[in-house]
Amino acid sequence: MIYNNRVSRSVSIANHQSPTAFFASANLADSFAGLFSGLSVAALFLAAAGIMLAAVEMFRPARWRFAFAGGVLIFAGVVLRMLNRGTVGILFWMLLLVAAALLSFHIAALLLHKRAWLAHSKDLMLSEEAADPESHEFLVGLTGLSVTDINGSGNMVINDITFLVFSDRFIERGVLLRVVAVEGERIVVQRITNN
C-alpha cells in the first residue's frame, strides 16, 4: 500500500511540470513539434511579417518605424500562438526562432553595409594614417542625386557612379545633393537649397 502511494505521488509530480523542470526534461523536442502542430496561419503571418519589417529596418533605417511595427507584429504572433494551447516550451522555441532570424538578418546587414557600420562605430574609426591612400577629395563641390533615403548614411549618384555618403540630417530619395567634405572614407553631403 505504501508503494502505491509513492508511485501515484511521483506520477502526479511528473505531470505537473514547472518551467525549470521543463528545461531539464526530454520534452524539449516534443514542444518543438508542438510549436508547428498548433500554429495558425494568422500567428505565422504575424510573426513572419514582424520579422520582415524588423529586417527592413536593419537594411534601410527609417527612424525605428519598421522596427517598432515589426516588434508589435512579432508580439502579436507569439501571443496568438500561445493562446492556442501554448506551453513554456513552445514559447521558448518561438522566441529562439525569432531571435535567430533577427540575428541572421542583422549579420547580413552588417556584412552588406560593412563600411557604413565601421564609419558609424566610434571605437573602430580608421585613423588618417591607416586610411586608404586613394582619396575622394576630388568629389568636394560636385553635385549628384540621392538614390536612397539618407538617414545617417545612404547612396547618391555622381556622374553615373554610386557612392556611399553620410549626412547628419535625414534626406529623402531623389534630392539634389552637394559633397561638402571628405573625412577619411566618409563622403559628407548636404541638400542643395534654392537660394
C-alpha positions in Angstrom: 0.0 0.0 0.0 2.8 2.4 0.8 4.4 1.6 -2.6 1.2 2.6 -4.5 1.0 5.9 -2.7 4.6 6.7 -3.5 4.1 5.8 -7.2 0.9 7.8 -7.5 2.5 10.9 -5.9 5.5 10.7 -8.3 3.2 10.4 -11.3 1.3 13.5 -10.2 4.5 15.4 -9.7 5.8 14.4 -13.1 2.5 15.5 -14.8 2.8 19.0 -13.2 5.9 20.4 -14.9 7.5 23.7 -13.7 9.4 25.9 -16.0 12.7 24.8 -14.5 11.8 21.2 -14.8 10.9 21.8 -18.5 14.5 22.6 -19.5 15.8 19.6 -17.7 13.3 17.2 -19.3 13.2 15.4 -22.7 10.0 17.3 -23.6 12.1 20.0 -25.5 11.8 18.0 -28.8 8.1 17.5 -28.2 7.5 21.1 -27.6 9.3 22.0 -30.8 7.0 19.6 -32.7 4.1 21.1 -30.8 5.1 24.6 -32.0 4.2 23.8 -35.6 1.2 21.5 -34.9 -0.9 24.2 -33.3 0.5 27.1 -35.3 -2.3 29.0 -37.0 -1.9 30.8 -40.4 -2.6 34.1 -38.7 0.1 33.6 -36.0 2.7 32.5 -38.6 1.8 35.5 -40.9 2.1 38.0 -38.0 5.4 36.7 -36.8 6.9 36.4 -40.3 5.7 39.9 -41.2 7.2 41.3 -38.0 10.5 39.7 -38.7 10.5 41.1 -42.3 9.7 44.6 -41.0 12.5 44.4 -38.5 14.8 43.2 -41.3 13.8 46.1 -43.5 14.7 48.5 -40.6 18.1 46.8 -40.4 18.8 47.3 -44.1 17.1 50.7 -44.6 16.8 52.5 -41.3 13.6 54.6 -41.0 13.9 56.0 -37.5 12.7 52.8 -35.8 9.3 52.9 -37.5 9.7 49.5 -39.1 11.4 48.0 -36.0 8.6 49.1 -33.8 5.9 47.8 -36.2 7.8 44.6 -36.5 8.1 44.2 -32.8 4.4 44.7 -32.4 3.6 42.1 -35.1 6.0 39.6 -33.6 4.5 40.1 -30.1 1.0 39.6 -31.6 2.1 36.4 -33.4 3.6 35.0 -30.2 0.5 35.8 -28.2 -1.8 34.4 -30.8 0.2 31.1 -30.8 0.3 31.0 -27.0 -3.5 31.3 -26.8 -3.8 28.1 -28.8 -2.6 25.6 -26.1 0.8 27.2 -25.7 3.4 25.9 -23.2 6.6 27.2 -21.8 8.5 25.0 -24.3 6.6 26.4 -27.2 7.3 30.0 -26.0 11.0 29.1 -25.7 11.1 27.8 -29.2 9.2 30.7 -30.7 11.5 33.3 -29.0 14.6 31.3 -30.0 13.5 31.1 -33.7 12.6 34.8 -33.8 15.9 35.7 -32.2 17.8 33.5 -34.6 16.0 35.1 -37.6 16.7 38.6 -36.4 20.3 37.8 -35.7 20.9 36.3 -39.1 19.3 39.4 -40.7 21.5 41.7 -38.5 24.7 39.8 -39.5 23.7 40.0 -43.2 23.1 43.8 -42.8 26.5 44.2 -41.2 28.2 42.3 -43.9 26.5 44.2 -46.7 26.9 47.5 -45.1 30.3 46.9 -43.5 31.8 50.2 -44.5 28.9 52.2 -43.2 28.9 50.3 -40.0 32.6 50.8 -39.5 32.2 54.5 -40.2 29.4 54.8 -37.6 31.4 52.9 -34.9 33.5 55.4 -32.9 35.6 52.5 -31.5 36.6 51.3 -34.9 37.1 54.6 -36.7 40.1 54.4 -39.0 42.8 56.9 -38.2 44.1 59.2 -41.0 47.3 57.2 -41.1 45.5 53.9 -41.7 43.1 55.4 -44.3 43.1 54.3 -47.9 45.7 56.3 -49.8 43.3 56.7 -52.7 41.3 59.8 -51.6 37.9 61.0 -52.7 38.8 64.7 -52.2 38.1 65.4 -55.9 34.4 64.9 -55.1 34.2 68.0 -52.9 31.9 70.5 -54.6 30.4 68.0 -57.0 26.6 67.5 -57.1 24.5 64.4 -57.6 21.2 62.8 -56.8 20.3 60.7 -53.8 19.1 57.3 -54.9 18.1 56.1 -51.4 16.9 57.9 -48.3 19.8 59.1 -46.3 19.3 58.6 -42.6 22.8 58.9 -41.4 24.1 57.1 -44.5 22.8 56.3 -47.9 23.7 56.3 -51.6 24.0 59.0 -54.2 25.0 59.0 -57.8 27.6 61.4 -59.2 28.3 61.0 -63.0 26.7 57.6 -63.1 28.8 56.3 -60.2 27.1 55.3 -56.9 28.8 56.5 -53.7 28.1 55.7 -50.0 27.5 59.1 -48.4 26.8 60.5 -45.0 24.7 63.3 -43.6 23.7 64.4 -40.1 20.2 65.2 -41.3 17.5 63.0 -42.9 17.4 63.4 -46.7 14.8 61.8 -48.9 15.4 59.9 -52.1 15.6 61.9 -55.3 17.0 65.1 -53.8 19.9 67.1 -55.4 23.0 67.0 -53.1 26.4 68.6 -52.9 29.5 66.9 -51.5 30.8 69.3 -48.8 33.6 67.3 -47.2 35.6 64.1 -47.3 36.7 62.9 -43.9 38.8 59.7 -44.4 36.4 57.3 -46.1 33.3 59.4 -45.2 31.8 61.5 -48.0 29.7 64.1 -46.3 26.8 65.7 -48.3 24.2 68.4 -47.9 20.9 69.1 -49.6 21.2 71.9 -52.2 18.8 74.7 -51.3 17.1 77.0 -53.8 18.7 80.3 -52.7 
